[in-house]
Amino acid sequence: MPTELPERHCPICEKSVGDRAENRHFPFCSSRCKQEDLGHWLGGSYAMPGRPASPDEIAQELVRDHGSD
Ligand SMILES: [Zn+2]
């Protein structure tokens, strides 16, 4: 068996994802996919208990997530 590093794929669009050290959006390929995943969580697509998040709350999450920009 060859010893290859497992290739990472974006859980949203399944594009290959760069190394964690070089990709600030890891394990996603881009901020777009990262935000899309976050939207799934906040929107309840992953069967998260609780009420749906309002658009304002989602926006706040995105701002917090990118606060270091
Ligand atoms: Zn992606």
N, CA, C, O and the ligand as a Tripos MOL2 file, in Angstrom:
@<TRIPOS>MOLECULE
protein
  277   275    70     0     0
PROTEIN
NO_CHARGES

@<TRIPOS>ATOM
      1 N           0.8450   -1.2150    0.0000 N.3       1 MET1
      2 CA          0.0000    0.0000    0.0000 C.3       1 MET1
      3 C           0.8630    1.2410    0.0000 C.2       1 MET1
      4 O           1.7210    1.3970    0.8690 O.2       1 MET1
      5 N           0.6570    2.1150   -0.9430 N.am      2 PRO2
      6 CA          1.4140    3.3850   -0.9190 C.3       2 PRO2
      7 C           0.9500    4.2410    0.2500 C.2       2 PRO2
      8 O          -0.2290    4.2620    0.6030 O.2       2 PRO2
      9 N           1.8970    4.9370    0.8350 N.am      3 THR3
     10 CA          1.5410    5.7970    1.9640 C.3       3 THR3
     11 C           1.3030    7.2140    1.4680 C.2       3 THR3
     12 O           2.2020    8.0540    1.4800 O.2       3 THR3
     13 N           0.0970    7.4570    1.0400 N.am      4 GLU4
     14 CA         -0.2630    8.7960    0.5720 C.3       4 GLU4
     15 C          -1.0540    9.5210    1.6430 C.2       4 GLU4
     16 O          -1.8140    8.9160    2.3990 O.2       4 GLU4
     17 N          -0.8610   10.8110    1.6910 N.am      5 LEU5
     18 CA         -1.7040   11.5980    2.5710 C.3       5 LEU5
     19 C          -3.1270   11.5770    2.0160 C.2       5 LEU5
     20 O          -3.3220   11.7170    0.8090 O.2       5 LEU5
     21 N          -4.0920   11.4090    2.8620 N.am      6 PRO6
     22 CA         -5.4720   11.4420    2.3700 C.3       6 PRO6
     23 C          -5.7930   12.8180    1.8130 C.2       6 PRO6
     24 O          -5.5000   13.8420    2.4310 O.2       6 PRO6
     25 N          -6.3920   12.8200    0.6500 N.am      7 GLU7
     26 CA         -6.7370   14.0990    0.0390 C.3       7 GLU7
     27 C          -8.0060   14.6390    0.6740 C.2       7 GLU7
     28 O          -8.9990   13.9280    0.8280 O.2       7 GLU7
     29 N          -7.9510   15.8970    1.0350 N.am      8 ARG8
     30 CA         -9.1130   16.5360    1.6530 C.3       8 ARG8
     31 C         -10.0430   17.0890    0.5890 C.2       8 ARG8
     32 O          -9.6060   17.6630   -0.4080 O.2       8 ARG8
     33 N         -11.3240   16.9070    0.8200 N.am      9 HIS9
     34 CA        -12.3200   17.4740   -0.0840 C.3       9 HIS9
     35 C         -13.2990   18.3230    0.7050 C.2       9 HIS9
     36 O         -13.6880   17.9830    1.8220 O.2       9 HIS9
     37 N         -13.6820   19.4250    0.1050 N.am     10 CYS10
     38 CA        -14.6470   20.3220    0.7100 C.3      10 CYS10
     39 C         -15.9690   19.5850    0.9500 C.2      10 CYS10
     40 O         -16.5080   18.9750    0.0270 O.2      10 CYS10
     41 N         -16.4920   19.6340    2.1670 N.am     11 PRO11
     42 CA        -17.7510   18.9350    2.4440 C.3      11 PRO11
     43 C         -18.9490   19.5680    1.7450 C.2      11 PRO11
     44 O         -20.0260   18.9720    1.6980 O.2      11 PRO11
     45 N         -18.7730   20.7540    1.2110 N.am     12 ILE12
     46 CA        -19.8820   21.4290    0.5300 C.3      12 ILE12
     47 C         -19.8570   21.1530   -0.9620 C.2      12 ILE12
     48 O         -20.8370   20.6560   -1.5160 O.2      12 ILE12
     49 N         -18.7460   21.4690   -1.6210 N.am     13 CYS13
     50 CA        -18.7100   21.3430   -3.0780 C.3      13 CYS13
     51 C         -17.8030   20.2070   -3.5390 C.2      13 CYS13
     52 O         -17.7530   19.8900   -4.7280 O.2      13 CYS13
     53 N         -17.0830   19.5940   -2.5890 N.am     14 GLU14
     54 CA        -16.2460   18.4300   -2.8580 C.3      14 GLU14
     55 C         -15.0410   18.7340   -3.7290 C.2      14 GLU14
     56 O         -14.4320   17.8210   -4.2860 O.2      14 GLU14
     57 N         -14.6910   20.0100   -3.8520 N.am     15 LYS15
     58 CA        -13.4080   20.3340   -4.4760 C.3      15 LYS15
     59 C         -12.3010   19.9450   -3.5130 C.2      15 LYS15
     60 O         -12.5170   19.8630   -2.3040 O.2      15 LYS15
     61 N         -11.1110   19.7060   -4.0570 N.am     16 SER16
     62 CA        -10.0080   19.3910   -3.1740 C.3      16 SER16
     63 C          -9.6290   20.6350   -2.3700 C.2      16 SER16
     64 O          -9.6970   21.7610   -2.8620 O.2      16 SER16
     65 N          -9.2350   20.4020   -1.1430 N.am     17 VAL17
     66 CA         -8.9680   21.4970   -0.2090 C.3      17 VAL17
     67 C          -7.4800   21.5500    0.0940 C.2      17 VAL17
     68 O          -6.8370   20.5170    0.2780 O.2      17 VAL17
     69 N          -6.9440   22.7480    0.1430 N.am     18 GLY18
     70 CA         -5.5310   22.9270    0.4180 C.3      18 GLY18
     71 C          -5.1580   22.5320    1.8320 C.2      18 GLY18
     72 O          -6.0180   22.2970    2.6800 O.2      18 GLY18
     73 N          -3.8850   22.4660    2.0650 N.am     19 ASP19
     74 CA         -3.3830   22.1070    3.3780 C.3      19 ASP19
     75 C          -3.8720   23.0880    4.4380 C.2      19 ASP19
     76 O          -4.0280   24.2820    4.1840 O.2      19 ASP19
     77 N          -4.1050   22.5560    5.6220 N.am     20 ARG20
     78 CA         -4.6420   23.3740    6.7020 C.3      20 ARG20
     79 C          -3.7910   24.6230    6.9450 C.2      20 ARG20
     80 O          -4.3230   25.7040    7.1960 O.2      20 ARG20
     81 N          -2.4810   24.4670    6.8700 N.am     21 ALA21
     82 CA         -1.5870   25.5810    7.1620 C.3      21 ALA21
     83 C          -1.7060   26.7010    6.1370 C.2      21 ALA21
     84 O          -1.3900   27.8570    6.4220 O.2      21 ALA21
     85 N          -2.1650   26.3440    4.9440 N.am     22 GLU22
     86 CA         -2.2290   27.3360    3.8670 C.3      22 GLU22
     87 C          -3.6580   27.7670    3.5660 C.2      22 GLU22
     88 O          -3.8890   28.6340    2.7230 O.2      22 GLU22
     89 N          -4.6100   27.1600    4.2530 N.am     23 ASN23
     90 CA         -6.0140   27.4110    3.9220 C.3      23 ASN23
     91 C          -6.7640   27.8330    5.1760 C.2      23 ASN23
     92 O          -7.0780   27.0130    6.0400 O.2      23 ASN23
     93 N          -7.0400   29.1120    5.2560 N.am     24 ARG24
     94 CA         -7.6860   29.6090    6.4660 C.3      24 ARG24
     95 C          -9.1430   29.1850    6.5590 C.2      24 ARG24
     96 O          -9.7840   29.3640    7.5940 O.2      24 ARG24
     97 N          -9.6580   28.6270    5.4840 N.am     25 HIS25
     98 CA        -11.0550   28.2040    5.4950 C.3      25 HIS25
     99 C         -11.1840   26.7010    5.7320 C.2      25 HIS25
    100 O         -12.2860   26.1520    5.7160 O.2      25 HIS25
    101 N         -10.0510   26.0460    5.9500 N.am     26 PHE26
    102 CA        -10.0400   24.6140    6.2140 C.3      26 PHE26
    103 C         -11.1230   24.2420    7.2370 C.2      26 PHE26
    104 O         -11.2800   24.9830    8.2070 O.2      26 PHE26
    105 N         -11.8700   23.1600    7.0900 N.am     27 PRO27
    106 CA        -11.7440   22.1380    6.0550 C.3      27 PRO27
    107 C         -12.5570   22.4330    4.7990 C.2      27 PRO27
    108 O         -12.8260   21.5350    4.0010 O.2      27 PRO27
    109 N         -12.9470   23.6920    4.6280 N.am     28 PHE28
    110 CA        -13.6740   24.0640    3.4110 C.3      28 PHE28
    111 C         -12.7020   24.6370    2.4010 C.2      28 PHE28
    112 O         -11.5820   25.0150    2.7440 O.2      28 PHE28
    113 N         -13.1470   24.6990    1.1300 N.am     29 CYS29
    114 CA        -12.2430   25.1580    0.0840 C.3      29 CYS29
    115 C         -12.1970   26.6900    0.0480 C.2      29 CYS29
    116 O         -11.2380   27.2720   -0.4590 O.2      29 CYS29
    117 N         -13.2310   27.3380    0.5850 N.am     30 SER30
    118 CA        -13.3240   28.7800    0.4610 C.3      30 SER30
    119 C         -14.2710   29.3290    1.5090 C.2      30 SER30
    120 O         -15.0110   28.5840    2.1510 O.2      30 SER30
    121 N         -14.2380   30.6450    1.6720 N.am     31 SER31
    122 CA        -15.1390   31.2640    2.6440 C.3      31 SER31
    123 C         -16.5870   31.0500    2.2360 C.2      31 SER31
    124 O         -17.4750   30.9580    3.0830 O.2      31 SER31
    125 N         -16.8150   30.9710    0.9300 N.am     32 ARG32
    126 CA        -18.1860   30.7710    0.4570 C.3      32 ARG32
    127 C         -18.7610   29.4470    0.9700 C.2      32 ARG32
    128 O         -19.8860   29.3940    1.4680 O.2      32 ARG32
    129 N         -17.9880   28.4080    0.8430 N.am     33 CYS33
    130 CA        -18.4690   27.1090    1.3010 C.3      33 CYS33
    131 C         -18.5560   27.0780    2.8260 C.2      33 CYS33
    132 O         -19.4550   26.4570    3.3940 O.2      33 CYS33
    133 N         -17.6260   27.7450    3.4720 N.am     34 LYS34
    134 CA        -17.6590   27.7970    4.9240 C.3      34 LYS34
    135 C         -18.9580   28.4550    5.3920 C.2      34 LYS34
    136 O         -19.6130   27.9850    6.3230 O.2      34 LYS34
    137 N         -19.3060   29.5380    4.7330 N.am     35 GLN35
    138 CA        -20.5250   30.2460    5.1110 C.3      35 GLN35
    139 C         -21.7580   29.4370    4.7580 C.2      35 GLN35
    140 O         -22.7670   29.4790    5.4620 O.2      35 GLN35
    141 N         -21.6660   28.6980    3.6580 N.am     36 GLU36
    142 CA        -22.8060   27.8730    3.2760 C.3      36 GLU36
    143 C         -23.0410   26.7890    4.3240 C.2      36 GLU36
    144 O         -24.1800   26.4820    4.6740 O.2      36 GLU36
    145 N         -21.9580   26.2230    4.8110 N.am     37 ASP37
    146 CA        -22.0870   25.2170    5.8530 C.3      37 ASP37
    147 C         -22.6790   25.8310    7.1080 C.2      37 ASP37
    148 O         -23.5570   25.2470    7.7430 O.2      37 ASP37
    149 N         -22.1990   26.9970    7.4560 N.am     38 LEU38
    150 CA        -22.7290   27.6970    8.6290 C.3      38 LEU38
    151 C         -24.2110   27.9790    8.4490 C.2      38 LEU38
    152 O         -24.9920   27.8630    9.3940 O.2      38 LEU38
    153 N         -24.5880   28.3440    7.2530 N.am     39 GLY39
    154 CA        -25.9900   28.6080    6.9730 C.3      39 GLY39
    155 C         -26.8400   27.3660    7.1520 C.2      39 GLY39
    156 O         -27.9820   27.4490    7.6040 O.2      39 GLY39
    157 N         -26.2810   26.2030    6.7960 N.am     40 HIS40
    158 CA        -27.0180   24.9660    7.0010 C.3      40 HIS40
    159 C         -27.2860   24.7460    8.4760 C.2      40 HIS40
    160 O         -28.3890   24.3700    8.8720 O.2      40 HIS40
    161 N         -26.2690   24.9850    9.2800 N.am     41 TRP41
    162 CA        -26.4300   24.8090   10.7200 C.3      41 TRP41
    163 C         -27.4840   25.7680   11.2560 C.2      41 TRP41
    164 O         -28.4000   25.3670   11.9740 O.2      41 TRP41
    165 N         -27.3440   27.0110   10.9060 N.am     42 LEU42
    166 CA        -28.2420   28.0170   11.4620 C.3      42 LEU42
    167 C         -29.6470   27.8590   10.9130 C.2      42 LEU42
    168 O         -30.6190   28.2040   11.5850 O.2      42 LEU42
    169 N         -29.7620   27.3450    9.7100 N.am     43 GLY43
    170 CA        -31.0640   27.1980    9.0840 C.3      43 GLY43
    171 C         -31.7820   25.9220    9.4810 C.2      43 GLY43
    172 O         -32.9470   25.7230    9.1390 O.2      43 GLY43
    173 N         -31.0810   25.0540   10.2070 N.am     44 GLY44
    174 CA        -31.7300   23.8450   10.6880 C.3      44 GLY44
    175 C         -31.6550   22.6890    9.7200 C.2      44 GLY44
    176 O         -32.2940   21.6620    9.9450 O.2      44 GLY44
    177 N         -30.8920   22.8240    8.6450 N.am     45 SER45
    178 CA        -30.8080   21.7390    7.6720 C.3      45 SER45
    179 C         -30.1590   20.5000    8.2750 C.2      45 SER45
    180 O         -30.3600   19.3890    7.7850 O.2      45 SER45
    181 N         -29.3860   20.6880    9.3300 N.am     46 TYR46
    182 CA        -28.7270   19.5600    9.9790 C.3      46 TYR46
    183 C         -29.5160   19.0920   11.1990 C.2      46 TYR46
    184 O         -28.9760   18.4360   12.0900 O.2      46 TYR46
    185 N         -30.7810   19.4360   11.2230 N.am     47 ALA47
    186 CA        -31.6640   18.9730   12.2870 C.3      47 ALA47
    187 C         -31.1900   19.4430   13.6500 C.2      47 ALA47
    188 O         -31.2680   18.7140   14.6390 O.2      47 ALA47
    189 N         -30.7050   20.6560   13.6830 N.am     48 MET48
    190 CA        -30.2980   21.2230   14.9650 C.3      48 MET48
    191 C         -31.5500   21.5970   15.7440 C.2      48 MET48
    192 O         -32.4470   22.2450   15.2040 O.2      48 MET48
    193 N         -31.6190   21.1960   17.0040 N.am     49 PRO49
    194 CA        -32.7980   21.5440   17.7960 C.3      49 PRO49
    195 C         -32.8900   23.0440   18.0260 C.2      49 PRO49
    196 O         -31.8850   23.7520   17.9740 O.2      49 PRO49
    197 N         -34.0790   23.5140   18.2740 N.am     50 GLY50
    198 CA        -34.2720   24.9250   18.5520 C.3      50 GLY50
    199 C         -34.9410   25.6370   17.4010 C.2      50 GLY50
    200 O         -35.1880   25.0620   16.3410 O.2      50 GLY50
    201 N         -35.2210   26.8840   17.6330 N.am     51 ARG51
    202 CA        -35.9190   27.6670   16.6170 C.3      51 ARG51
    203 C         -34.9650   28.0310   15.4910 C.2      51 ARG51
    204 O         -33.7540   28.0590   15.7090 O.2      51 ARG51
    205 N         -35.4660   28.3080   14.3010 N.am     52 PRO52
    206 CA        -34.6180   28.7560   13.1940 C.3      52 PRO52
    207 C         -33.9890   30.1030   13.5140 C.2      52 PRO52
    208 O         -34.5960   30.9480   14.1720 O.2      52 PRO52
    209 N         -32.7710   30.2870   13.0420 N.am     53 ALA53
    210 CA        -32.1060   31.5540   13.2590 C.3      53 ALA53
    211 C         -32.6740   32.6050   12.3080 C.2      53 ALA53
    212 O         -33.0300   32.3050   11.1690 O.2      53 ALA53
    213 N         -32.7500   33.8250   12.7910 N.am     54 SER54
    214 CA        -33.1960   34.9160   11.9320 C.3      54 SER54
    215 C         -32.0490   35.3500   11.0320 C.2      54 SER54
    216 O         -30.8880   35.0940   11.3530 O.2      54 SER54
    217 N         -32.3440   35.9960    9.9240 N.am     55 PRO55
    218 CA        -31.2720   36.4870    9.0470 C.3      55 PRO55
    219 C         -30.2870   37.3720    9.7840 C.2      55 PRO55
    220 O         -29.0890   37.3330    9.5000 O.2      55 PRO55
    221 N         -30.7670   38.1670   10.7230 N.am     56 ASP56
    222 CA        -29.8580   39.0230   11.4910 C.3      56 ASP56
    223 C         -28.8780   38.1910   12.3080 C.2      56 ASP56
    224 O         -27.6970   38.5280   12.4000 O.2      56 ASP56
    225 N         -29.3610   37.1210   12.8920 N.am     57 GLU57
    226 CA        -28.4850   36.2750   13.6980 C.3      57 GLU57
    227 C         -27.4500   35.5900   12.8200 C.2      57 GLU57
    228 O         -26.2900   35.4530   13.2080 O.2      57 GLU57
    229 N         -27.8690   35.1640   11.6490 N.am     58 ILE58
    230 CA        -26.9310   34.5390   10.7220 C.3      58 ILE58
    231 C         -25.8520   35.5470   10.3380 C.2      58 ILE58
    232 O         -24.6680   35.2130   10.2920 O.2      58 ILE58
    233 N         -26.2700   36.7800   10.0630 N.am     59 ALA59
    234 CA        -25.3080   37.8090    9.6880 C.3      59 ALA59
    235 C         -24.3170   38.0480   10.8140 C.2      59 ALA59
    236 O         -23.1270   38.2420   10.5680 O.2      59 ALA59
    237 N         -24.8010   38.0340   12.0350 N.am     60 GLN60
    238 CA        -23.9000   38.2360   13.1680 C.3      60 GLN60
    239 C         -22.8930   37.1030   13.2710 C.2      60 GLN60
    240 O         -21.7190   37.3340   13.5610 O.2      60 GLN60
    241 N         -23.3480   35.8840   13.0350 N.am     61 GLU61
    242 CA        -22.4370   34.7540   13.0690 C.3      61 GLU61
    243 C         -21.3470   34.9140   12.0180 C.2      61 GLU61
    244 O         -20.1790   34.6260   12.2780 O.2      61 GLU61
    245 N         -21.7270   35.3700   10.8420 N.am     62 LEU62
    246 CA        -20.7590   35.5160    9.7640 C.3      62 LEU62
    247 C         -19.7590   36.6100   10.1080 C.2      62 LEU62
    248 O         -18.5660   36.4840    9.8330 O.2      62 LEU62
    249 N         -20.2530   37.6760   10.7070 N.am     63 VAL63
    250 CA        -19.3580   38.7710   11.0790 C.3      63 VAL63
    251 C         -18.3630   38.2910   12.1260 C.2      63 VAL63
    252 O         -17.1680   38.5790   12.0500 O.2      63 VAL63
    253 N         -18.8770   37.5560   13.1000 N.am     64 ARG64
    254 CA        -18.0030   37.0620   14.1620 C.3      64 ARG64
    255 C         -16.9450   36.1170   13.5820 C.2      64 ARG64
    256 O         -15.7760   36.1400   13.9690 O.2      64 ARG64
    257 N         -17.3990   35.2890   12.6450 N.am     65 ASP65
    258 CA        -16.5100   34.2970   12.0590 C.3      65 ASP65
    259 C         -15.3770   34.9390   11.2860 C.2      65 ASP65
    260 O         -14.2850   34.3780   11.1850 O.2      65 ASP65
    261 N         -15.6430   36.1380   10.7310 N.am     66 HIS66
    262 CA        -14.6280   36.7860    9.9120 C.3      66 HIS66
    263 C         -14.1050   38.0440   10.5940 C.2      66 HIS66
    264 O         -13.6170   38.9630    9.9360 O.2      66 HIS66
    265 N         -14.2090   38.0740   11.9000 N.am     67 GLY67
    266 CA        -13.8150   39.2740   12.6340 C.3      67 GLY67
    267 C         -12.3450   39.5990   12.5140 C.2      67 GLY67
    268 O         -11.9470   40.7430   12.7340 O.2      67 GLY67
    269 N         -11.5230   38.6130   12.1680 N.am     68 SER68
    270 CA        -10.0810   38.8540   12.1310 C.3      68 SER68
    271 C          -9.6160   39.3880   10.7680 C.2      68 SER68
    272 O          -8.4250   39.6070   10.5500 O.2      68 SER68
    273 N         -10.5570   39.5900    9.8730 N.am     69 ASP69
    274 CA        -10.1840   40.0920    8.5580 C.3      69 ASP69
    275 C          -9.6110   41.4870    8.6250 C.2      69 ASP69
    276 O          -9.2460   42.0550    7.5950 O.2      69 ASP69
    277 ZN        -16.1600   24.1460   -1.4080 Zn       70 ZN70
@<TRIPOS>BOND
     1     1     2 1
     2     2     3 1
     3     3     4 2
     4     3     5 am
     5     5     6 1
     6     6     7 1
     7     7     8 2
     8     7     9 am
     9     9    10 1
    10    10    11 1
    11    11    12 2
    12    11    13 am
    13    13    14 1
    14    14    15 1
    15    15    16 2
    16    15    17 am
    17    17    18 1
    18    18    19 1
    19    19    20 2
    20    19    21 am
    21    21    22 1
    22    22    23 1
    23    23    24 2
    24    23    25 am
    25    25    26 1
    26    26    27 1
    27    27    28 2
    28    27    29 am
    29    29    30 1
    30    30    31 1
    31    31    32 2
    32    31    33 am
    33    33    34 1
    34    34    35 1
    35    35    36 2
    36    35    37 am
    37    37    38 1
    38    38    39 1
    39    39    40 2
    40    39    41 am
    41    41    42 1
    42    42    43 1
    43    43    44 2
    44    43    45 am
    45    45    46 1
    46    46    47 1
    47    47    48 2
    48    47    49 am
    49    49    50 1
    50    50    51 1
    51    51    52 2
    52    51    53 am
    53    53    54 1
    54    54    55 1
    55    55    56 2
    56    55    57 am
    57    57    58 1
    58    58    59 1
    59    59    60 2
    60    59    61 am
    61    61    62 1
    62    62    63 1
    63    63    64 2
    64    63    65 am
    65    65    66 1
    66    66    67 1
    67    67    68 2
    68    67    69 am
    69    69    70 1
    70    70    71 1
    71    71    72 2
    72    71    73 am
    73    73    74 1
    74    74    75 1
    75    75    76 2
    76    75    77 am
    77    77    78 1
    78    78    79 1
    79    79    80 2
    80    79    81 am
    81    81    82 1
    82    82    83 1
    83    83    84 2
    84    83    85 am
    85    85    86 1
    86    86    87 1
    87    87    88 2
    88    87    89 am
    89    89    90 1
    90    90    91 1
    91    91    92 2
    92    91    93 am
    93    93    94 1
    94    94    95 1
    95    95    96 2
    96    95    97 am
    97    97    98 1
    98    98    99 1
    99    99   100 2
   100    99   101 am
   101   101   102 1
   102   102   103 1
   103   103   104 2
   104   103   105 am
   105   105   106 1
   106   106   107 1
   107   107   108 2
   108   107   109 am
   109   109   110 1
   110   110   111 1
   111   111   112 2
   112   111   113 am
   113   113   114 1
   114   114   115 1
   115   115   116 2
   116   115   117 am
   117   117   118 1
   118   118   119 1
   119   119   120 2
   120   119   121 am
   121   121   122 1
   122   122   123 1
   123   123   124 2
   124   123   125 am
   125   125   126 1
   126   126   127 1
   127   127   128 2
   128   127   129 am
   129   129   130 1
   130   130   131 1
   131   131   132 2
   132   131   133 am
   133   133   134 1
   134   134   135 1
   135   135   136 2
   136   135   137 am
   137   137   138 1
   138   138   139 1
   139   139   140 2
   140   139   141 am
   141   141   142 1
   142   142   143 1
   143   143   144 2
   144   143   145 am
   145   145   146 1
   146   146   147 1
   147   147   148 2
   148   147   149 am
   149   149   150 1
   150   150   151 1
   151   151   152 2
   152   151   153 am
   153   153   154 1
   154   154   155 1
   155   155   156 2
   156   155   157 am
   157   157   158 1
   158   158   159 1
   159   159   160 2
   160   159   161 am
   161   161   162 1
   162   162   163 1
   163   163   164 2
   164   163   165 am
   165   165   166 1
   166   166   167 1
   167   167   168 2
   168   167   169 am
   169   169   170 1
   170   170   171 1
   171   171   172 2
   172   171   173 am
   173   173   174 1
   174   174   175 1
   175   175   176 2
   176   175   177 am
   177   177   178 1
   178   178   179 1
   179   179   180 2
   180   179   181 am
   181   181   182 1
   182   182   183 1
   183   183   184 2
   184   183   185 am
   185   185   186 1
   186   186   187 1
   187   187   188 2
   188   187   189 am
   189   189   190 1
   190   190   191 1
   191   191   192 2
   192   191   193 am
   193   193   194 1
   194   194   195 1
   195   195   196 2
   196   195   197 am
   197   197   198 1
   198   198   199 1
   199   199   200 2
   200   199   201 am
   201   201   202 1
   202   202   203 1
   203   203   204 2
   204   203   205 am
   205   205   206 1
   206   206   207 1
   207   207   208 2
   208   207   209 am
   209   209   210 1
   210   210   211 1
   211   211   212 2
   212   211   213 am
   213   213   214 1
   214   214   215 1
   215   215   216 2
   216   215   217 am
   217   217   218 1
   218   218   219 1
   219   219   220 2
   220   219   221 am
   221   221   222 1
   222   222   223 1
   223   223   224 2
   224   223   225 am
   225   225   226 1
   226   226   227 1
   227   227   228 2
   228   227   229 am
   229   229   230 1
   230   230   231 1
   231   231   232 2
   232   231   233 am
   233   233   234 1
   234   234   235 1
   235   235   236 2
   236   235   237 am
   237   237   238 1
   238   238   239 1
   239   239   240 2
   240   239   241 am
   241   241   242 1
   242   242   243 1
   243   243   244 2
   244   243   245 am
   245   245   246 1
   246   246   247 1
   247   247   248 2
   248   247   249 am
   249   249   250 1
   250   250   251 1
   251   251   252 2
   252   251   253 am
   253   253   254 1
   254   254   255 1
   255   255   256 2
   256   255   257 am
   257   257   258 1
   258   258   259 1
   259   259   260 2
   260   259   261 am
   261   261   262 1
   262   262   263 1
   263   263   264 2
   264   263   265 am
   265   265   266 1
   266   266   267 1
   267   267   268 2
   268   267   269 am
   269   269   270 1
   270   270   271 1
   271   271   272 2
   272   271   273 am
   273   273   274 1
   274   274   275 1
   275   275   276 2
@<TRIPOS>SUBSTRUCTURE
     1 MET1         2 RESIDUE 1 A MET
     2 PRO2         6 RESIDUE 1 A PRO
     3 THR3        10 RESIDUE 1 A THR
     4 GLU4        14 RESIDUE 1 A GLU
     5 LEU5        18 RESIDUE 1 A LEU
     6 PRO6        22 RESIDUE 1 A PRO
     7 GLU7        26 RESIDUE 1 A GLU
     8 ARG8        30 RESIDUE 1 A ARG
     9 HIS9        34 RESIDUE 1 A HIS
    10 CYS10       38 RESIDUE 1 A CYS
    11 PRO11       42 RESIDUE 1 A PRO
    12 ILE12       46 RESIDUE 1 A ILE
    13 CYS13       50 RESIDUE 1 A CYS
    14 GLU14       54 RESIDUE 1 A GLU
    15 LYS15       58 RESIDUE 1 A LYS
    16 SER16       62 RESIDUE 1 A SER
    17 VAL17       66 RESIDUE 1 A VAL
    18 GLY18       70 RESIDUE 1 A GLY
    19 ASP19       74 RESIDUE 1 A ASP
    20 ARG20       78 RESIDUE 1 A ARG
    21 ALA21       82 RESIDUE 1 A ALA
    22 GLU22       86 RESIDUE 1 A GLU
    23 ASN23       90 RESIDUE 1 A ASN
    24 ARG24       94 RESIDUE 1 A ARG
    25 HIS25       98 RESIDUE 1 A HIS
    26 PHE26      102 RESIDUE 1 A PHE
    27 PRO27      106 RESIDUE 1 A PRO
    28 PHE28      110 RESIDUE 1 A PHE
    29 CYS29      114 RESIDUE 1 A CYS
    30 SER30      118 RESIDUE 1 A SER
    31 SER31      122 RESIDUE 1 A SER
    32 ARG32      126 RESIDUE 1 A ARG
    33 CYS33      130 RESIDUE 1 A CYS
    34 LYS34      134 RESIDUE 1 A LYS
    35 GLN35      138 RESIDUE 1 A GLN
    36 GLU36      142 RESIDUE 1 A GLU
    37 ASP37      146 RESIDUE 1 A ASP
    38 LEU38      150 RESIDUE 1 A LEU
    39 GLY39      154 RESIDUE 1 A GLY
    40 HIS40      158 RESIDUE 1 A HIS
    41 TRP41      162 RESIDUE 1 A TRP
    42 LEU42      166 RESIDUE 1 A LEU
    43 GLY43      170 RESIDUE 1 A GLY
    44 GLY44      174 RESIDUE 1 A GLY
    45 SER45      178 RESIDUE 1 A SER
    46 TYR46      182 RESIDUE 1 A TYR
    47 ALA47      186 RESIDUE 1 A ALA
    48 MET48      190 RESIDUE 1 A MET
    49 PRO49      194 RESIDUE 1 A PRO
    50 GLY50      198 RESIDUE 1 A GLY
    51 ARG51      202 RESIDUE 1 A ARG
    52 PRO52      206 RESIDUE 1 A PRO
    53 ALA53      210 RESIDUE 1 A ALA
    54 SER54      214 RESIDUE 1 A SER
    55 PRO55      218 RESIDUE 1 A PRO
    56 ASP56      222 RESIDUE 1 A ASP
    57 GLU57      226 RESIDUE 1 A GLU
    58 ILE58      230 RESIDUE 1 A ILE
    59 ALA59      234 RESIDUE 1 A ALA
    60 GLN60      238 RESIDUE 1 A GLN
    61 GLU61      242 RESIDUE 1 A GLU
    62 LEU62      246 RESIDUE 1 A LEU
    63 VAL63      250 RESIDUE 1 A VAL
    64 ARG64      254 RESIDUE 1 A ARG
    65 ASP65      258 RESIDUE 1 A ASP
    66 HIS66      262 RESIDUE 1 A HIS
    67 GLY67      266 RESIDUE 1 A GLY
    68 SER68      270 RESIDUE 1 A SER
    69 ASP69      274 RESIDUE 1 A ASP
    70 ZN70       277 GROUP 0 **** ****
